Amino acid sequence: MRVRSREEVARILRDGDAIDRAFVAAYRRTVLRHRSAGVPLVVWRDGRVVEVPADEVELPDVAVEAPSNQD
């Protein structure tokens, strides 16, 4: 894994796009993994923690992959 400079890390944090893409990709992978395993997800709804079938959880329209750590 490549070590990034302080300036590069500051730019990534300021821009936020790479972080947003990484969160969306992680969210999609988690939901898809739960769907394939047939395991419900636990979410916060109306002030309570509830189990929801993974098939009922909406995925973002476009599959967005996390940025590569190889840059």
N, C-alpha and C positions, 0 to 999 in steps of 0.2 A: 504494500500500500504506500502510495506517495504521500510525503509530508507536505502540507500546504503552508504557504507563508501567512503571516498575520494579515497582510493586506488582502490576500485572496480569500481568507476566511471572512474577513469583514465585508468584502464585496458580496459574497454568497449570502451572508446574513442580511445585509441591506436589501439586496434584490429579492430574496425570499422565494423566487420561482423554483429553484432546485429543491428547497425544503418542502414547498407545497407539493411538488411532483412526488417526492419521496413519501410523504404522508398518504397521498392518494394511492400510490402503488402498494404500500403496506396495508392499507385498509382493504383494497381489492383482494390481495393475497389472503388476508385473514378470513374474509367472508367466503371466498372460493374454497379455502381449506375446510372451513366448517361445513359448507354445502356438500363437498365430496365425502366428508366423514359422517354426514347426517347428524351433526351435533349443533344444538341451538347456540345462539349468541346471547350474552348477558348485556343488557342495555339499561340506561337510566330513562324512565318514563314517568311523567307526572309525580315526581318526587319519590319514586320507588325503583328498586332494581328488579327487573323482570327478565325472564327467558323468552327469546323470540326465535322461532324457526329461521334458520339461515336463509331459506328460500324467500322469506318475507322481507329481507333486508335489501334495500335498493343499492345497486352498484352505480358508480359514476358512468356516464354515457360512453366515454372513451377510455380505453385501457392506457394508462399512463405509466411508463416505466420509470423507476428511480434512476437518477443519474449514476453513471459508472464511477467507481472509485479509482479507475485506471487512468483518469485524465492526467 
